[in-house]
């Protein structure tokens, strides 16, 4: 198998995950790290240890990126504050400088860090969700095209070369499973009204996103098969004789590789869009915990696939590799082995070490220079519950010691990492796993009863209830539209010993409409549940009808902004006459922001007049009509 480094689109790499590095035991390496800029203020939530807050526009060094949910960073020191080091969500970081020892500019940051208003937040949210939906539709279309043409042609063509037919599973892998999933996922996304809805849509489909792992793990072999002469000739002939001939007026369709790269590109698009949702939400001062979790889910996929590929290269393992689970970390070390008290060998051995949930596995890297492929030959395995670790080795701050106790003997291992940061990250990880194994069994928070949506009328009392369990007992917080719920006579919080939680809202008003979140956090993890309250409120005009100046031959717009629940029906009038959608008029409605738009296509002088917007509330038969706009003004 060719070396997998860089085979997953560069969507994330972890400390110590490169290929074999022939460094010497005594070599000293400059520690140079990637520089990132913080795209929004970051405030850690829950019971996270060693987490730090960040300010928009700050520059940080990324010291360890082995985990998708949290990265270890070091902030740039300033005249007023020293450098800080801690764990943050990578969803708030954008790479700026590649492997540069310099910190970057000290002038004003690229992102000024100003807060966004509620209207700006809603407008941006609507734009991002629309981009998510349109790009999802395009992605589903690409996958369907691949199935309807390239895959079906391979299945139906009467004369397929053996060299091509034998590579079908290698080339296409499980792309049909991914396509089937996204057909339903697209429909779920269309039902999302808020950014937390989007996040929960990703989180609830976590198991379905696992399908990407098989596709990504097979990417290296697939690329090798696709560029073979037989496959290239087969699909080139199909493209020229069938696809292009179907409609000669259209540009030729892209090659097969274009379609096979779409799932990888889609993961990258998800990351970018979720980052935008997080930045918009954070700048409005809202809780982003669900979006951070969704971002971690998709950004972890390439890294997990790379880890799985490395594990699959292991040879002579005396058991089932699947039983080990997924590796938490994996990387190269120089390893010395001997009996406790005995003098260690003068020269260590290059080894590839895997850290799993319950074991450390040490392998020897074997490279075939003729084929430029490599594998890992199993050497030994240690149960984490049977080892003692010493993180201080005299004369070498990049090394740590492990004593492994077996039934009849004790063996000592000295592992030297490439950098101090790598060594510290491994030591911290191993120790935290051992601490968890030594404690009573922990269970992350789990909502056995979730919040439910409800519709209510003005003045009523509503109770939002749920029940959460977990060990240790989680701490519960409540949020409305991403912001903490303030306890007062109008908002009453109740918690029972069995984990039952409730938020009681008394004497409902229109401002109580929104999405509520119960957030439970403990040292074992966190969980959330969402529920919406819709308070029926008659509609009103927030911004009155307004028209843009008339320019003959160009499109014109008449706009207004309304609020009301449920969302009212809209009618537009010109000089008292009802307007119906046609080739002349187009109406747009954005429920999230309340913006209503009447577009007059290719306006002429006949379109000059008074325009009105009428809203019909589902709760009554009333027809409040917005004040008429002034005549569309001439330039």
C-alpha positions in Angstrom: 0.0 0.0 0.0 1.5 3.4 -0.9 2.2 5.8 1.9 -1.1 7.4 3.0 0.2 10.7 4.2 -1.6 13.6 2.5 -4.1 11.2 0.9 -7.1 12.7 2.7 -7.3 16.1 1.2 -5.4 18.0 4.0 -8.5 18.3 6.1 -6.6 17.8 9.3 -3.3 16.3 10.5 -2.2 15.4 13.9 1.1 15.7 15.7 3.4 12.8 15.0 1.4 11.4 12.1 3.8 11.8 9.3 5.8 8.9 7.7 9.0 7.4 9.2 11.4 10.2 10.2 15.1 9.1 10.4 16.0 11.6 13.2 19.0 10.8 15.4 18.6 10.1 19.1 20.6 13.1 20.1 19.3 15.5 17.4 17.6 18.8 18.5 14.7 20.0 16.4 13.4 23.6 16.2 9.8 23.5 17.2 8.0 25.3 14.4 4.2 25.2 14.3 1.4 26.3 12.0 0.0 29.8 12.8 -3.8 30.3 12.9 -6.0 33.3 13.4 -9.0 33.3 15.7 -12.2 34.0 13.7 -14.6 34.7 16.6 -14.4 35.0 20.3 -14.2 31.6 21.9 -15.5 30.8 25.4 -15.1 27.2 26.6 -18.2 25.6 28.0 -18.8 22.6 30.3 -16.3 20.9 32.5 -13.3 21.2 30.2 -9.9 21.1 31.9 -7.0 23.2 30.6 -9.3 25.1 28.2 -8.6 28.8 27.4 -10.7 31.6 25.9 -9.6 33.3 22.8 -10.4 36.7 21.3 -11.3 37.3 17.6 -8.2 38.4 15.7 -5.7 36.7 17.9 -2.9 34.7 16.4 -2.1 31.2 17.9 0.3 28.4 17.3 -1.3 25.0 17.0 0.8 22.6 19.1 -1.4 19.5 18.8 -4.2 18.7 16.4 -4.7 15.0 17.1 -8.3 15.4 18.2 -11.1 16.9 16.1 -13.0 18.4 19.0 -10.1 20.2 20.7 -6.7 21.5 19.7 -3.8 22.5 21.9 -2.7 26.1 21.1 -0.4 28.7 22.4 -1.3 32.4 22.1 0.9 35.1 20.9 2.3 37.2 23.8 1.6 40.9 23.9 3.0 43.8 25.9 0.1 43.5 28.4 -0.3 39.7 28.6 2.0 36.7 28.5 1.6 33.7 26.2 -1.1 31.2 27.3 -1.4 27.6 26.4 -4.6 25.5 26.4 -7.3 23.6 24.5 -9.8 25.2 22.2 -12.2 24.2 19.5 -10.6 24.2 16.0 -13.8 25.6 14.5 -12.7 29.1 15.6 -9.3 28.9 13.8 -8.2 29.6 10.2 -4.7 28.8 9.0 -2.7 31.9 8.1 0.9 31.0 7.9 2.3 27.6 6.9 5.1 26.4 9.2 6.5 29.8 9.9 8.6 30.7 12.9 7.3 34.2 12.7 4.1 35.2 14.5 2.7 37.3 11.8 1.6 41.0 11.8 1.2 42.9 15.0 -1.0 45.5 13.4 -4.8 45.5 13.6 -6.2 42.0 13.1 -8.0 41.1 9.9 -11.2 40.4 11.9 -12.1 43.5 14.0 -14.3 41.6 16.3 -17.4 43.8 16.4 -20.6 42.2 17.5 -23.4 41.7 14.9 -26.9 42.9 15.5 -29.9 40.6 15.6 -30.9 41.6 12.1 -27.4 41.1 10.7 -27.2 37.7 12.4 -30.5 36.6 10.9 -29.6 37.9 7.5 -26.3 36.1 7.5 -27.8 32.9 8.9 -30.3 32.8 6.1 -27.6 33.3 3.5 -25.4 30.5 5.0 -28.3 28.0 5.3 -29.3 28.8 1.7 -25.8 28.1 0.5 -25.8 24.9 2.5 -29.0 23.8 0.8 -28.1 24.8 -2.7 -24.7 23.1 -2.5 -26.2 20.0 -1.0 -28.6 19.8 -3.9 -25.7 20.2 -6.4 -23.7 17.5 -4.5 -26.7 15.0 -4.6 -27.0 15.7 -8.3 -23.3 15.0 -9.0 -23.5 11.7 -7.1 -26.7 10.7 -9.0 -25.0 11.6 -12.3 -22.1 9.3 -11.4 -24.5 6.4 -10.6 -26.7 7.0 -13.7 -23.8 7.2 -16.1 -20.4 5.9 -15.1 -21.5 3.1 -12.8 -24.5 2.0 -14.9 -22.3 2.0 -18.0 -19.8 -0.3 -16.3 -22.6 -2.6 -15.3 -24.5 -2.6 -18.6 -21.7 -2.4 -21.2 -21.5 -5.8 -22.9 -17.7 -5.6 -23.5 -15.9 -4.4 -20.4 -12.2 -5.1 -20.2 -11.3 -7.4 -17.4 -8.8 -4.9 -16.1 -11.7 -2.4 -15.7 -14.4 -4.7 -14.4 -12.1 -6.1 -11.7 -11.6 -2.6 -10.3 -15.2 -1.6 -9.9 -15.3 -2.0 -6.2 -11.9 -0.4 -5.7 -12.8 2.7 -7.8 -16.4 3.4 -6.7 -16.2 1.9 -3.2 -19.5 2.7 -1.3 -20.3 5.9 -3.2 -23.9 4.5 -3.8 -24.4 4.2 0.0 -23.2 7.8 0.5 -25.5 9.0 -2.3 -28.5 7.3 -0.7 -27.7 8.8 2.6 -27.5 12.3 1.2 -30.8 12.0 -0.6 -32.5 11.8 2.8 -30.0 14.2 4.5 -30.9 16.9 2.0 -34.6 16.6 3.0 -33.7 16.9 6.7 -31.6 20.0 6.0 -34.5 21.6 4.2 -36.5 21.4 7.5 -33.9 23.4 9.4 -34.9 26.9 10.6 -32.0 27.7 12.9 -28.2 27.0 13.0 -28.8 24.7 16.0 -31.2 22.8 13.8 -28.5 22.3 11.3 -26.0 21.2 13.9 -28.5 18.7 15.4 -29.1 17.4 11.9 -25.4 16.5 11.6 -25.2 15.1 15.1 -28.2 12.8 14.7 -26.7 11.5 11.5 -23.3 10.7 13.0 -23.6 7.0 12.3 -24.6 7.6 8.7 -21.5 9.9 8.2 -19.4 6.9 9.2 -20.0 5.7 5.6 -17.3 8.3 4.5 -14.6 6.3 6.4 -14.8 3.4 4.0 -14.7 5.8 1.0 -11.8 7.7 2.4 -9.7 4.7 3.4 -10.0 3.3 -0.1 -9.0 6.6 -1.7 -5.4 5.8 -2.3 -6.1 2.6 -4.1 -8.9 4.1 -6.0 -6.7 6.9 -7.4 -4.2 4.4 -8.5 -6.8 2.3 -10.3 -8.5 5.3 -12.0 -5.3 6.6 -13.6 -4.5 3.2 -15.1 -4.5 3.1 -18.9 -7.4 0.6 -19.1 -9.8 2.6 -17.0 -8.8 5.9 -18.6 -9.4 4.6 -22.1 -12.7 2.9 -21.2 -14.2 6.1 -19.7 -12.7 8.4 -22.3 -14.4 6.4 -25.0 -17.7 6.5 -23.0 -17.4 10.3 -22.5 -16.7 11.0 -26.2 -19.1 8.6 -27.8 -22.0 8.7 -25.4 -22.0 11.6 -22.9 -20.7 14.3 -25.3 -22.8 13.0 -28.2 -26.0 13.2 -26.1 -25.9 17.1 -26.3 -23.1 18.4 -28.5 -24.1 22.0 -27.6 -23.0 21.5 -24.0 -19.4 21.5 -22.9 -17.9 18.0 -22.5 -18.6 16.5 -19.1 -15.7 16.4 -16.6 -13.6 13.2 -16.2 -14.4 10.4 -13.7 -11.9 11.7 -11.2 -14.0 14.9 -10.9 -17.0 13.0 -9.5 -15.0 10.7 -7.3 -13.5 13.8 -5.5 -16.9 15.2 -4.7 -17.4 13.4 -1.4 -14.0 14.7 -0.2 -14.8 18.2 -1.3 -18.1 18.0 0.4 -16.5 17.4 3.7 -14.4 20.5 3.2 -17.5 22.5 2.3 -19.3 21.3 5.4 -16.3 22.5 7.5 -16.3 25.9 5.8 -20.1 26.4 6.2 -20.2 25.2 9.8 -17.3 27.6 10.6 -19.3 30.4 9.1 -22.4 29.5 11.1 -20.2 29.4 14.3 -18.6 32.8 13.5 -22.0 34.4 12.9 -23.5 32.8 16.0 -20.5 33.6 18.3 -20.4 37.3 17.1 -24.0 37.5 18.2 -23.0 36.3 21.7 -24.6 32.9 21.4 -23.7 29.4 22.6 -22.1 27.4 19.8 -21.7 24.0 21.6 -23.9 22.1 19.1 -22.2 23.6 16.1 -18.8 22.9 17.5 -19.8 19.3 18.0 -21.1 19.1 14.4 -17.9 20.6 13.1 -15.8 18.1 15.0 -17.9 15.3 13.6 -17.2 16.1 9.9 -13.6 17.4 10.3 -12.6 14.2 12.1 -13.6 11.9 9.2 -10.4 12.3 7.1 -8.2 12.0 10.2 -10.0 8.9 11.4 -9.8 7.4 7.9 -6.0 8.0 7.9 -5.7 6.3 11.3 -7.7 3.3 10.1 -5.6 3.0 7.0 -2.4 2.9 9.2 -4.0 0.2 11.4 -4.9 -1.8 8.3 -1.3 -2.0 7.4 -0.4 -3.9 10.6 0.9 -7.4 10.0 1.2 -10.4 12.3 -1.1 -9.0 15.0 -2.1 -12.0 17.2 -5.8 -11.2 17.2 -8.6 -9.2 15.4 -7.6 -5.7 14.5 -11.2 -4.5 14.8 -11.3 -5.5 18.5 -8.7 -2.8 19.2 -11.1 -0.1 18.1 -10.0 3.2 16.5 -6.6 4.5 17.5 -6.6 7.7 19.6 -3.1 8.6 18.5 -0.4 7.0 16.3 3.1 8.1 15.4 6.8 7.4 15.2 9.2 7.1 18.1 12.7 5.8 18.8 12.2 3.0 21.3 14.7 1.3 23.7 13.7 -1.9 25.4 15.3 -3.8 28.4 14.9 -5.2 31.9 14.4 -2.7 34.8 17.8 -1.8 36.3 19.7 -3.2 33.3 21.7 -0.9 31.1 19.7 0.1 28.0 21.0 -0.7 24.5 23.1 2.1 23.1 21.0 2.4 20.0 17.2 2.6 19.9 14.9 1.3 17.2 12.5 3.3 15.0 9.0 2.1 15.9 5.5 3.1 15.0 3.3 3.2 18.1 -0.5 3.1 18.3 -2.5 4.3 21.3 -5.9 2.6 21.6 -8.5 2.9 24.3 -7.0 0.0 26.3 -3.7 -0.8 24.7 -0.4 0.5 23.4 0.8 -1.4 20.3 4.4 -1.2 19.1 5.3 -2.0 15.5 8.3 -2.1 13.3 8.0 -0.2 10.0 8.9 -2.2 6.9 9.3 -0.5 3.6 9.6 -2.1 0.2 11.9 0.1 -1.8 11.0 -1.6 -5.1 7.3 -0.7 -4.8 7.5 2.2 -2.4 5.0 0.6 -0.1 5.3 -0.1 3.6 3.6 -2.0 6.4 3.8 -2.3 10.2 5.1 -5.5 11.6 3.6 -6.2 15.1 6.2 -6.4 17.9 4.4 -6.2 21.2 1.3 -4.9 23.0 0.8 -3.4 26.5 -2.5 -3.1 28.4 -2.7 0.5 29.7 -4.0 -0.8 33.0 -0.7 -2.8 33.4 1.8 -0.1 32.8 3.5 2.6 34.9 4.6 5.8 33.2 7.4 8.2 34.1 7.4 11.5 32.1 10.8 12.7 33.3 13.9 11.2 31.8 17.2 12.7 32.9 19.0 14.4 30.0 16.2 14.1 27.5 13.0 16.2 27.7 11.6 14.5 24.6 11.5 11.0 26.2 9.3 9.1 28.7 9.6 5.7 30.3 7.1 2.9 30.5 7.2 -0.1 32.8 5.1 -3.0 31.5 4.1 -5.6 34.1 3.3 -9.0 32.7 2.5 -12.3 34.4 6.1 -13.3 34.9 8.2 -10.3 34.3 8.5 -6.5 34.0 9.9 -4.8 30.9 11.1 -1.3 30.6 10.6 0.9 27.5 12.0 4.3 26.8 10.2 6.2 24.0 11.7 9.3 22.4 9.4 11.6 20.5 10.5 14.0 17.8 9.5 17.0 19.9 8.7 17.9 23.5 5.1 18.8 22.5 4.6 15.4 20.9 5.9 13.7 24.1 3.8 15.8 26.4 0.7 15.2 24.4 1.2 11.4 24.5 1.9 11.4 28.2 -1.2 13.5 28.9 -3.3 11.2 26.8 -2.1 7.9 28.4 -2.4 9.3 31.9 -6.0 10.6 31.3 -7.0 7.1 29.9 -5.4 5.4 33.0 -7.3 7.8 35.3 -10.6 6.9 33.6 -9.9 3.2 33.8 -9.1 3.5 37.5 -12.3 5.4 38.4 -15.8 4.0 38.7 -17.4 3.7 35.3 -18.3 7.1 33.8 -21.2 7.7 31.5 -21.5 10.9 29.5 -24.7 12.9 29.8 -27.6 11.3 28.0 -31.1 12.8 27.5 -33.5 9.9 28.1 -36.4 12.3 27.7 -35.9 15.2 25.3 -37.6 18.6 24.9 -40.6 18.9 22.7 -41.8 21.7 20.5 -45.0 23.5 21.5 -47.4 26.2 20.3 -49.0 28.5 22.9 -51.0 31.7 23.1 -50.2 35.0 24.7 -50.5 34.9 28.5 -50.4 31.1 28.9 -47.9 29.1 31.0 -45.6 26.6 29.3 -43.4 23.9 30.8 -40.4 22.6 28.9 -39.3 19.3 30.4 -36.6 16.7 29.9 -34.5 14.2 31.8 -30.8 13.7 31.7 -28.6 11.0 33.2 -24.8 10.6 33.5 -21.9 9.8 35.9 -20.7 12.1 37.3 -23.9 14.0 37.6 -24.0 16.6 34.8 -24.5 20.3 35.4 -27.5 21.7 33.5 -27.8 25.1 31.7 -30.6 26.6 29.7 -30.4 28.7 26.6 -32.9 30.6 24.4 -31.7 31.3 20.9 -28.2 30.6 22.0 -28.1 32.9 25.0 -28.4 32.0 28.7 -31.9 32.0 30.2 -32.1 34.5 33.1 -34.0 33.2 36.1 -36.8 35.6 37.2 -40.4 35.3 38.2 -41.2 34.8 34.5 -38.6 32.0 34.0 -38.5 29.3 36.7 -35.9 26.4 36.6 -36.6 23.1 38.3 -34.2 20.1 38.8 -35.0 16.8 40.5 -32.5 14.2 41.9 -33.5 11.7 39.2 -32.2 14.1 36.5 -35.6 15.6 35.5 -35.3 19.2 34.5 -37.9 21.8 33.6 -38.1 25.4 32.5 -41.4 27.0 33.3 -42.4 30.2 31.4 -45.2 32.1 32.9 -47.5 34.7 31.2 -46.0 34.2 27.7 -45.3 37.1 25.5 -44.1 37.3 21.9 -40.4 37.5 22.9 -40.7 34.0 24.4 -41.0 32.5 21.0 -37.7 30.8 20.0 -35.5 27.8 20.3 -34.6 26.6 23.8 -31.7 24.3 24.6 -31.0 22.3 27.7 -27.2 21.8 27.9 -25.8 19.1 30.2 -22.0 18.9 30.9 -19.7 16.8 33.1 -16.2 15.6 33.0 -17.4 12.6 31.0 -18.8 14.8 28.1 -21.8 16.9 27.3 -25.2 16.6 25.5 -28.0 18.9 24.4 -31.6 18.8 23.6 -33.7 21.4 21.6 -37.3 22.5 21.8 -39.1 25.4 20.1 -41.9 27.5 21.6 -44.1 29.3 19.2 -46.2 32.0 20.8 -49.0 33.0 18.5 -48.7 36.8 17.9 -50.6 38.9 15.4 -48.3 40.2 12.6 -46.9 43.7 12.5 -44.7 45.6 10.2 -41.2 46.2 11.6 -40.0 48.0 8.6 -42.6 49.7 6.4 -42.9 49.2 2.6 -40.0 50.7 0.8 -39.3 51.0 -2.9 -36.0 51.5 -4.7 -35.6 54.2 -7.4 -37.0 53.3 -10.8 -34.5 52.7 -13.6 -36.2 51.7 -16.9 -35.2 48.3 -18.1 -33.7 47.1 -14.8 -35.3 45.0 -12.1 -36.9 46.9 -9.2 -37.7 45.8 -5.7 -40.3 46.7 -3.1 -39.5 45.4 0.4 -40.8 45.4 3.9 -40.0 43.4 7.1 -42.7 41.8 9.3 -42.8 39.7 12.4 -45.5 37.4 13.7 -46.1 33.8 14.6 -47.0 31.7 12.9 -45.6 33.2 9.7 -48.4 35.0 8.0 -49.6 34.8 4.4 -48.5 37.6 2.2 -50.3 39.5 -0.6 -49.0 42.4 -2.7 -51.1 45.1 -4.4 -50.4 47.7 -7.1 -52.7 50.7 -7.0 -55.2 48.6 -5.1 -55.1 45.6 -7.5 -53.9 42.2 -6.3 -50.6 41.1 -7.8 -50.1 37.5 -8.8 -46.7 35.9 -9.5 -46.0 36.0 -13.3 -43.3 36.7 -15.7 -43.5 40.3 -14.6 -43.5 39.8 -10.8 -41.7 37.5 -8.4 -42.2 37.4 -4.7 -39.7 36.3 -2.1 -40.3 35.6 1.6 -37.6 34.9 4.2 -39.2 33.7 7.4 -36.0 33.8 9.5 -35.5 37.5 9.0 -39.1 38.5 8.2 -38.0 40.2 5.0 -40.6 40.3 2.2 -39.6 41.2 -1.3 -41.6 42.0 -4.5 -39.4 41.9 -7.6 -40.6 43.8 -10.7 -38.7 42.3 -13.6 -37.4 44.6 -16.3 -39.3 47.6 -15.0 -41.0 50.0 -17.3 -42.9 53.3 -16.8 -46.1 51.2 -16.7 -44.9 49.8 -13.4 -44.9 53.2 -11.6 -47.5 53.3 -8.9 -48.4 52.7 -5.3 -47.5 49.3 -3.9 -48.9 47.7 -0.7 -48.2 44.6 1.3 -51.0 42.7 3.0 -50.5 40.0 5.7 -53.0 37.4 6.7 -52.5 35.9 10.1 -53.5 32.2 10.4 -55.0 33.0 13.9 -57.7 35.3 12.6 -59.3 36.5 9.4 -57.9 40.0 9.8 -55.9 41.4 6.9 -53.5 44.1 8.3 -52.2 46.0 5.3 -48.9 47.8 5.4 -49.0 51.5 4.5 -48.5 52.0 0.8 -45.2 52.8 -0.5 -44.6 56.1 -2.2 -44.7 55.9 -5.9 -41.6 54.1 -7.2 -39.5 57.3 -7.7 -38.0 58.1 -11.0 -34.3 58.8 -11.2 
